[in-house]
Amino acid sequence: MQDQFGQLSGIEGNDAAALALAQEKEAFMSKVRHDLKTPLANLKLAAQYLTRKYRKGDFQDMEKYLVEITTQVDTLTRLINELSEASRSGHD
């Protein structure tokens, strides 16, 4: 039911707020999933490439890919730290 100002009131207002919060949470989690999967995919590709090169005895470009792996691990660490910080600040 809406009041004279067009605002939802009572249970409907609570339901609308809960729905909005659930949608916001889902959008956030979708972004987190994407942000975590991207560096993981890059790590996997770099590791697979290095494995193939190593098995062939070809050590050219290895340093470049090891630096890339380190960069992606740093990215994941930063994302996880940010997620942990956001979780902690939500409980204050």
Residue pairs with C-beta under 8 A, 6 or more apart in sequence:
1 8
1 9
1 10
1 12
2 8
2 9
3 9
7 13
8 16
32 79
32 83
35 79
36 76
36 79
36 80
39 72
39 73
39 75
39 76
39 79
40 72
40 76
42 68
42 72
43 69
43 72
43 73
43 76
46 65
46 68
46 69
46 72
47 69
49 65
50 62
50 65
50 66
50 69
53 59
53 60
53 61
53 62
54 62
